[in-house]
Amino acid sequence: MQKYVIIVAGGKGLRMGGDIPKQFLPLKDTPILMRTIQRFYEYDSQIKVVLVLPKDHFSYWKKLCDDYSFTLPCQLVEGGESRYHSVKNGLLSIKPQGEALVAVHDGVRPFVSVATLQKTFDTAEKYKTAVPVIESVDSLREIVDEKSVARDRSKFFLVQTPQVFSYDVLINAYQQAYRTVFTDDASVVESSGYDIKLVEGNRENIKITTMYDMKIAKALVE
């Protein structure tokens, strides 16, 4: 079974308050995006990585690879106007020979565990879809008719990446026109008529989007 991962790294770092996009910021002398790519190769040295970046980030990424002697192979693909379009661009660059699994992962999630990767790929191979989630530890309230209503948190889960699908399922789902409700790949696939299989993720698999997240990431690295 061929395995691919589309790593989406289109962030411009605005929530970090700096000029360097967050995926390129160093964590203990290694940029976040490189740590993310390394984790997938730790899981499977034969996996094929498709890295989706804004076109004007290509040269900066290549310079970073030279500066850090980073040689793990990645196919660069230009991103689109939204995450949906970026994933679709990456997906269209994949030409598998036979059956394949395709993961889609946030470039700023460098702490996904190898165990989580194993579970998601194994589950997707069996059920065609697999999405890692973690339980909510906070109480939940929903605004209904301008009033807040308590909800049973045991029925809600926090969604992570990578979200893994059979290639056929994913390419079929991305034939749909873009809609604002498509917040992740699972929502795209579900909209095309497929059930989403959930697997247990790992809590440290955080998405680094703010300076607070960066502090947590530095602590995890240490």
PAZAPA-4460 file (N, C-alpha, C; in steps of 0.05 Angstrom, whole numbers, plus 32768, in hexadecimal, padded with zeros to 4 digits):
% residues 222
    n_x    n_y    n_z   ca_x   ca_y   ca_z    c_x    c_y    c_z   seq   type   mol
   8011   7FE8   8000   8000   8000   8000   8012   8019   8000     1      M     A
   800F   8029   7FEB   801E   8042   7FEA   8013   8056   7FFF     2      Q     A
   8025   8066   800B   801D   8079   801F   8028   8095   8018     3      K     A
   8016   80A8   801A   801D   80C4   8015   8014   80D5   802C     4      Y     A
   8022   80EC   8030   8017   8100   8042   8019   811B   8035     5      V     A
   8003   8129   8035   8003   8145   802C   8005   8156   8045     6      I     A
   801B   8164   8047   8020   8176   805E   801A   8193   8055     7      I     A
   8006   819E   8062   7FFD   81B9   805A   800A   81CD   806D     8      V     A
   8019   81DF   8061   8028   81F3   8071   8025   820E   8064     9      A     A
   800D   8219   8064   8008   8232   8057   8006   824A   806A    10      G     A
   800B   8245   8084   8009   825B   8097   801D   8271   8092    11      G     A
   8015   828A   8098   8026   82A1   8094   8030   82AC   80AF    12      K     A
   8029   829E   80C5   8035   82A5   80DF   8029   82BE   80EC    13      G     A
   8012   82C7   80E3   8007   82E0   80ED   8001   82DE   810B    14      L     A
   7FF6   82C7   8114   7FEF   82C5   8130   8008   82C2   8142    15      R     A
   801F   82BE   8136   8038   82BD   8145   8043   82D9   814A    16      M     A
   8039   82EC   813A   8042   8307   813E   805D   830D   8132    17      G     A
   8066   82FC   8120   8081   8300   8114   807F   82FE   80F6    18      G     A
   8097   8302   80E9   8098   8302   80CC   809D   82E6   80C1    19      D     A
   80A8   82D4   80D1   80AE   82B9   80C7   8095   82A7   80CA    20      I     A
   808C   829A   80B5   8075   8289   80B8   807A   8273   80CD    21      P     A
   8066   826D   80DD   8069   825C   80F4   8075   8241   80EE    22      K     A
   806F   8236   80D6   8079   821B   80D0   8098   821B   80CD    23      Q     A
   80A4   8232   80C9   80C1   8234   80C5   80D0   823B   80DF    24      F     A
   80C1   8241   80F4   80CE   8249   810D   80DD   8231   8119    25      L     A
   80F4   8236   8125   8104   821F   8130   80F9   8216   814C    26      P     A
   80FA   81FC   8150   80F6   81F0   816A   810F   81E1   8171    27      L     A
   811E   81EB   8184   8138   81DF   818C   8149   81DA   8173    28      K     A
   814D   81EF   8164   815F   81EF   814D   8155   81E0   8134    29      D     A
   813C   81D7   8134   8130   81CB   811C   8115   81D7   8116    30      T     A
   8111   81E2   80FE   80F7   81EE   80F7   80E0   81DA   80FB    31      P     A
   80C9   81E5   8103   80B1   81D5   8109   80AB   81C3   80F2    32      I     A
   80AB   81CE   80D9   80A2   81BF   80C2   80B5   81A7   80BD    33      L     A
   80CE   81AA   80C2   80E1   8194   80BF   80DC   817E   80D3    34      M     A
   80D5   8186   80EC   80CE   8172   8100   80B6   8162   80F8    35      R     A
   80A2   8170   80EC   808A   8163   80E3   8090   814E   80CE    36      T     A
   80A0   8156   80BA   80A7   8143   80A5   80B7   812C   80AF    37      I     A
   80CA   8131   80C1   80DA   811C   80CD   80C9   8106   80DB    38      Q     A
   80B3   810F   80E8   80A2   80FC   80F6   8095   80E8   80E3    39      R     A
   808E   80F1   80CC   8082   80DE   80B8   8096   80CA   80AE    40      F     A
   80AF   80D4   80AA   80C3   80C1   80A1   80CB   80AE   80B8    41      Y     A
   80C8   80B6   80D1   80CD   80A4   80E7   80B8   808D   80E7    42      E     A
   80A0   8094   80DF   808B   8080   80DD   808F   806D   80C5    43      Y     A
   8096   8078   80AE   809A   8068   8096   80AE   8075   8084    44      D     A
   80C5   8069   8081   80DA   8075   8072   80D4   8076   8054    45      S     A
   80BF   8067   804B   80B8   8067   802F   80A1   8079   8028    46      Q     A
   8096   8087   803C   807F   8099   8037   8087   80AF   8024    47      I     A
   8074   80B8   8013   8079   80CE   8001   806C   80E7   800C    48      K     A
   807C   80FC   800F   8073   8115   801B   806E   812A   8006    49      V     A
   8056   8135   8006   804F   814B   7FF5   804C   8164   8007    50      V     A
   805D   8177   8003   805E   818F   8014   8051   81A6   8005    51      L     A
   803B   81B0   8010   802C   81C6   8003   8032   81E0   8011    52      V     A
   803E   81F3   8002   8047   820D   800C   803D   8223   7FF9    53      L     A
   803A   823B   8003   8036   8252   7FF1   804E   8254   7FDE    54      P     A
   8049   825B   7FC5   805E   825C   7FB2   8076   826E   7FBB    55      K     A
   806F   8284   7FC8   8085   8296   7FD1   8094   828C   7FE9    56      D     A
   808D   8275   7FF3   809D   8268   8009   80B0   8253   7FFE    57      H     A
   80AE   824C   7FE5   80BF   8237   7FDA   80DD   823C   7FDE    58      F     A
   80E5   8254   7FD7   8102   825A   7FD8   810C   825B   7FF5    59      S     A
   80FB   8265   8007   8102   8266   8023   8105   824A   802E    60      Y     A
   80F3   8238   8027   80F4   821C   8030   810E   820F   8025    61      W     A
   8114   8213   800C   812C   8207   8001   8145   8211   800F    62      K     A
   8145   822A   8016   815C   8236   8024   815E   8229   8040    63      K     A
   8147   8226   804E   8147   8219   8068   8152   81FD   8066    64      L     A
   814A   81EE   8051   8154   81D3   804E   8173   81D3   804B    65      C     A
   817D   81E6   803C   819B   81E8   8039   81A7   81EF   8054    66      D     A
   819B   8203   8062   81A7   820C   807B   81A7   81F6   8090    67      D     A
   8193   81E5   8090   8191   81D0   80A5   8199   81B4   809A    68      Y     A
   81A4   81B3   8082   81AC   819A   8075   8195   8186   8076    69      S     A
   817D   818F   8070   8165   817F   8070   8162   8172   8055    70      F     A
   8163   8158   8054   8163   814A   803A   814C   8136   8036    71      T     A
   813A   8135   8049   8123   8122   8046   8113   812B   802D    72      L     A
   810C   8119   801B   80FF   8121   8002   80E2   812B   8006    73      P     A
   80DB   8141   7FF9   80C0   814C   7FFA   80BA   8157   7FDE    74      C     A
   80A2   8153   7FD5   8098   815E   7FBC   808A   8179   7FC3    75      Q     A
   8095   818E   7FB8   8089   81A9   7FBE   8071   81AE   7FAB    76      L     A
   805B   81B7   7FB6   8043   81BE   7FA7   8039   81D9   7FB0    77      V     A
   8031   81E9   7F9E   8027   8204   7FA4   800B   8202   7FB2    78      E     A
   8008   8212   7FC7   7FEF   8213   7FD6   7FDA   8223   7FC7    79      G     A
   7FC1   8221   7FD1   7FAB   8230   7FC5   7FA0   8245   7FD7    80      G     A
   7F89   8250   7FD0   7F7E   8266   7FDF   7F73   825F   7FFA    81      E     A
   7F6E   8245   7FFF   7F64   823C   8019   7F71   8221   801F    82      S     A
   7F6D   8217   8037   7F78   81FC   803E   7F6D   81E7   802B    83      R     A
   7F53   81E9   8025   7F46   81D6   8013   7F55   81D6   7FF8    84      Y     A
   7F5A   81ED   7FED   7F67   81EE   7FD3   7F84   81E5   7FD4    85      H     A
   7F91   81EA   7FEA   7FAD   81E1   7FEE   7FAE   81C2   7FEE    86      S     A
   7F9C   81B6   7FFE   7F9B   8199   7FFF   7F95   818D   7FE3    87      V     A
   7F82   819A   7FD5   7F7A   8190   7FBB   7F92   8191   7FA8    88      K     A
   7FA2   81A7   7FA9   7FB9   81A9   7F98   7FCD   8193   7F9E    89      N     A
   7FD1   818E   7FB8   7FE3   8178   7FC0   7FD9   815D   7FB7    90      G     A
   7FBF   8159   7FB9   7FB3   813F   7FB2   7FB5   813A   7F94    91      L     A
   7FB2   814F   7F84   7FB3   814C   7F67   7FCF   8146   7F5D    92      L     A
   7FE3   814C   7F6E   7FFF   8146   7F67   8006   8128   7F6B    93      S     A
   7FF5   811A   7F79   7FFA   80FE   7F7F   7FEF   80EC   7F69    94      I     A
   8000   80DA   7F60   7FF8   80C7   7F4A   8000   80AB   7F53    95      K     A
   7FF0   809F   7F65   7FF8   8084   7F6F   7FF4   806F   7F5A    96      P     A
   8004   805A   7F5C   8001   8042   7F4C   7FF4   802D   7F5D    97      Q     A
   7FDA   802A   7F5A   7FCB   8017   7F6A   7FC0   8025   7F83    98      G     A
   7FB9   8015   7F97   7FAD   801F   7FB0   7FC1   8030   7FBF    99      E     A
   7FB6   8045   7FCC   7FC7   8057   7FDC   7FB7   8063   7FF3   100      A     A
   7FC5   806A   8007   7FBA   8079   801E   7FC6   8095   801D   101      L     A
   7FB6   80A9   8023   7FBF   80C5   8023   7FB8   80D2   803D   102      V     A
   7FCC   80DC   804B   7FC8   80EB   8064   7FC9   8108   805E   103      A     A
   7FBA   8118   806D   7FBD   8135   806B   7FC3   813F   8087   104      V     A
   7FD9   814F   8089   7FE3   8157   80A3   7FEA   8174   80A4   105      H     A
   7FE5   8181   80BB   7FED   819C   80BF   800C   819E   80C3   106      D     A
   8018   81B0   80B4   8035   81B2   80B6   803F   81BB   80D2   107      G     A
   802D   81C7   80E1   8035   81D1   80FC   802B   81BE   8112   108      V     A
   8029   81A4   810C   8024   8190   8120   803C   817C   8120   109      R     A
   8052   8184   812C   806A   8174   812C   806B   815D   8140   110      P     A
   8057   815C   8152   8058   8149   8168   8044   8132   8165   111      F     A
   803A   812E   814D   802A   8116   8149   803C   80FE   814F   112      V     A
   8031   80EA   815E   8042   80D3   8165   8042   80BF   814F   113      S     A
   8057   80AF   814E   8059   8099   813B   8042   8085   8140   114      V     A
   803A   8081   8159   8024   8070   8160   800A   807A   8153   115      A     A
   8005   8094   8154   7FED   80A0   8148   7FEE   809C   812A   116      T     A
   8005   80A0   811E   8008   809C   8101   8002   807F   80FA   117      L     A
   800C   806D   8109   8007   8050   8104   7FEA   804A   8105   118      Q     A
   7FDC   8055   811A   7FBF   804F   811D   7FAF   805B   8107   119      K     A
   7FB5   8073   80FF   7FA5   8080   80EA   7FA9   8072   80CF   120      T     A
   7FC1   806C   80C8   7FC5   805E   80AE   7FBA   8042   80AE   121      F     A
   7FBD   8034   80C4   7FB2   8019   80C6   7F93   8019   80C4   122      D     A
   7F87   802D   80D2   7F6A   802F   80D2   7F60   8037   80B6   123      T     A
   7F6D   8049   80A9   7F65   8052   808E   7F68   803B   807A   124      A     A
   7F7C   802A   807E   7F80   8014   806C   7F68   8001   806E   125      E     A
   7F5C   7FFE   8086   7F46   7FEC   808B   7F2B   7FF9   8084   126      K     A
   7F27   8013   808C   7F0D   801F   808A   7F0C   8036   8075   127      Y     A
   7F22   803D   8069   7F24   8052   8054   7F26   806F   8060   128      K     A
   7F1F   8072   8079   7F21   808C   8086   7F2C   8088   80A2   129      T     A
   7F3B   809C   80AC   7F45   809C   80C8   7F4C   80B8   80D1   130      A     A
   7F40   80C1   80E7   7F46   80DB   80F1   7F4C   80D9   810F   131      V     A
   7F64   80E3   8117   7F6B   80E2   8133   7F5D   80F8   8143   132      P     A
   7F53   80F1   815A   7F45   8103   816C   7F4E   80FF   8189   133      V     A
   7F49   8113   8199   7F4D   8110   81B6   7F34   8119   81C4   134      I     A
   7F30   810F   81DD   7F19   8116   81ED   7F1B   8133   81F6   135      E     A
   7F04   8140   81F9   7F03   815B   8205   7F05   8159   8223   136      S     A
   7F17   8168   822F   7F1A   8167   824C   7F0B   817F   8259   137      V     A
   7F01   8191   8249   7EF2   81A8   8253   7ED4   81A4   8250   138      D     A
   7EC5   81B1   8261   7EA8   81B2   825D   7EA1   81C2   8244   139      S     A
   7E8B   81BB   8238   7E83   81C8   821F   7E67   81D5   8222   140      L     A
   7E65   81EC   8216   7E4B   81FA   8215   7E46   8203   81F9   141      R     A
   7E2E   8202   81F0   7E26   820A   81D5   7E13   8222   81D7   142      E     A
   7E16   8236   81C5   7E04   824C   81C3   7DEC   8244   81B2   143      I     A
   7DD4   8243   81BE   7DBC   823C   81B0   7DA7   8252   81B5   144      V     A
   7D9E   825F   81A0   7D8B   8275   81A3   7D93   8289   81B8   145      D     A
   7DAD   8291   81B6   7DB9   82A5   81C8   7DBB   829C   81E5   146      E     A
   7DB7   8283   81EA   7DBB   8278   8205   7DD1   8263   8204   147      K     A
   7DE0   8260   821A   7DF5   824B   821B   7DE9   8232   8227   148      S     A
   7DEF   821B   821A   7DE4   8201   8223   7DFB   81EE   8227   149      V     A
   7DFB   81E0   823E   7E10   81CC   8244   7E0D   81B4   8231   150      A     A
   7E24   81AA   8229   7E24   8192   8217   7E36   817C   8224   151      R     A
   7E2F   8163   821D   7E3D   814C   8228   7E58   814A   8219   152      D     A
   7E6E   8150   8227   7E88   8150   821A   7E91   8135   8211   153      R     A
   7E86   811F   821C   7E8E   8104   8214   7E86   80FE   81F7   154      S     A
   7E74   810E   81EC   7E6B   810A   81D0   7E7A   811B   81BC   155      K     A
   7E8E   812B   81C6   7E9D   813C   81B4   7EBB   8136   81B6   156      F     A
   7EC8   8139   819F   7EE5   8134   819E   7EF3   814A   818F   157      F     A
   7F0C   814E   8196   7F1D   8162   8189   7F2C   8154   8173   158      L     A
   7F2B   8160   815B   7F36   8153   8143   7F52   815C   813E   159      V     A
   7F63   8148   8136   7F7F   814E   8130   7F84   8146   8113   160      Q     A
   7F9D   8147   810B   7FA7   813C   80F2   7FC0   812B   80FA   161      T     A
   7FC8   8118   80E9   7FBF   8114   80CD   7FA4   8106   80CB   162      P     A
   7F95   810E   80B7   7F7D   8100   80AF   7F84   80F0   8097   163      Q     A
   7F7F   80D6   8099   7F88   80C3   8084   7F71   80B6   8076   164      V     A
   7F73   80B4   805B   7F5E   80AA   804B   7F69   8099   8034   165      F     A
   7F59   8087   802A   7F62   807A   8011   7F62   808F   7FFB   166      S     A
   7F75   808C   7FE9   7F78   80A0   7FD3   7F5E   80A4   7FC4   167      Y     A
   7F50   808E   7FBE   7F37   808F   7FAE   7F22   809F   7FBD   168      D     A
   7F20   809B   7FD7   7F0C   80AA   7FE6   7F12   80C8   7FE6   169      V     A
   7F2B   80CE   7FEB   7F33   80EA   7FED   7F31   80F9   7FD2   170      L     A
   7F3A   80ED   7FBD   7F38   80FA   7FA3   7F1B   80FE   7F9A   171      I     A
   7F0A   80EB   7FA1   7EEE   80ED   7F9B   7EE1   8104   7FAB   172      N     A
   7EE8   8106   7FC4   7EDD   811B   7FD6   7EE5   8137   7FCC   173      A     A
   7EFD   8139   7FC2   7F07   8154   7FB9   7EFD   815C   7F9D   174      Y     A
   7EEB   814C   7F92   7EDD   8155   7F7A   7EC7   8169   7F80   175      Q     A
   7EC0   816B   7F9A   7EAB   817E   7FA2   7EB5   819A   7FA0   176      Q     A
   7EA3   81AD   7F9B   7EAA   81C9   7F9C   7EAF   81D1   7FB9   177      A     A
   7EC1   81E4   7FBD   7EC8   81EE   7FD8   7EB0   81FA   7FE6   178      Y     A
   7EAD   81F4   8000   7E99   8200   8011   7EA6   8209   802B   179      R     A
   7E9C   821D   8038   7EA9   8228   8050   7EA7   8214   8067   180      T     A
   7E95   8201   8066   7E92   81ED   807B   7EA9   81D8   807A   181      V     A
   7EB9   81D9   8065   7ECF   81C6   8063   7EE7   81D1   8073   182      F     A
   7EE7   81CA   808D   7EFC   81D4   809F   7F13   81C1   80A1   183      T     A
   7F0F   81A8   8099   7F25   8194   8098   7F1E   8180   8083   184      D     A
   7F2F   816C   807F   7F2B   8158   806A   7F14   8145   8071   185      D     A
   7F11   813F   808A   7EFB   812E   8093   7EE0   813A   808B   186      A     A
   7EDD   8154   808D   7EC4   8161   8086   7EBF   815F   8068   187      S     A
   7ED4   8160   8058   7ED2   815D   803B   7ECA   8141   8034   188      V     A
   7ED7   812D   8040   7ED2   8111   803B   7EB6   8109   8044   189      V     A
   7EAE   8113   805C   7E94   810D   8067   7E7E   8118   8055   190      E     A
   7E82   8130   804A   7E6F   813C   8038   7E6A   812D   801F   191      S     A
   7E7E   811D   8017   7E7C   810D   7FFF   7E6F   80F2   8004   192      S     A
   7E67   80ED   801D   7E58   80D4   8023   7E66   80BF   8032   193      G     A
   7E7E   80C4   803C   7E8D   80AF   804A   7E8B   80B4   8068   194      Y     A
   7E8B   809E   8077   7E8C   809F   8094   7EA9   80A4   809D   195      D     A
   7EAD   80B2   80B3   7EC8   80B8   80BD   7ECE   80A6   80D5   196      I     A
   7EE3   8097   80D3   7EEB   8086   80E9   7EFE   8095   80FB   197      K     A
   7EF8   8095   8115   7F09   80A3   8128   7F1D   8091   8135   198      L     A
   7F35   809B   813A   7F49   808C   8149   7F54   809E   815F   199      V     A
   7F60   8093   8173   7F6B   80A2   8189   7F85   80B0   8180   200      E     A
   7F86   80CB   8184   7F9E   80DA   817E   7FB0   80DC   8196   201      G     A
   7FC4   80EE   8195   7FD5   80F2   81AC   7FD3   8110   81B3   202      N     A
   7FCF   8115   81CD   7FC9   8130   81D7   7FDF   8144   81D1   203      R     A
   7FF8   813B   81D0   800D   814F   81CA   800F   8157   81AD   204      E     A
   7FFD   814B   819C   7FFD   8152   8180   7FEE   816C   817B   205      N     A
   7FFA   8181   8186   7FEE   819C   8185   7FF4   81A9   816A   206      I     A
   7FE2   81BC   8163   7FE6   81CD   814C   7FF2   81E7   8155   207      K     A
   800A   81EE   814C   8018   8205   8156   800F   821D   8146   208      I     A
   7FFE   822E   8152   7FF4   8245   8143   7FF8   8260   8153   209      T     A
   7FFE   825F   816C   8002   8277   817C   801C   8275   818C   210      T     A
   8024   828C   8198   803C   828C   81A8   8039   8279   81C0   211      M     A
   8020   8277   81CB   801B   8265   81E1   8021   8248   81D8   212      Y     A
   8017   8241   81C0   801C   8226   81B6   803A   8222   81B3   213      D     A
   8049   8236   81AB   8066   8234   81A7   8073   822E   81C2   214      M     A
   806A   823A   81D7   8075   8235   81F2   8071   8217   81F9   215      K     A
   8059   820D   81F4   8053   81F1   81F9   8065   81DF   81E8   216      I     A
   8069   81E7   81CF   8079   81D7   81BD   8096   81D5   81C7   217      A     A
   80A0   81EC   81D0   80BC   81EC   81DA   80BF   81DB   81F2   218      K     A
   80AA   81DA   8203   80AB   81C9   821B   80AA   81AB   8213   219      A     A
   809A   81A5   81FE   8098   8189   81F5   80B3   8180   81E9   220      L     A
   80C0   8192   81DB   80DA   818B   81CF   80EF   8186   81E5   221      V     A
   80EE   8196   81FA   8101   8193   8210   80FB   817A   8220   222      E     A
***
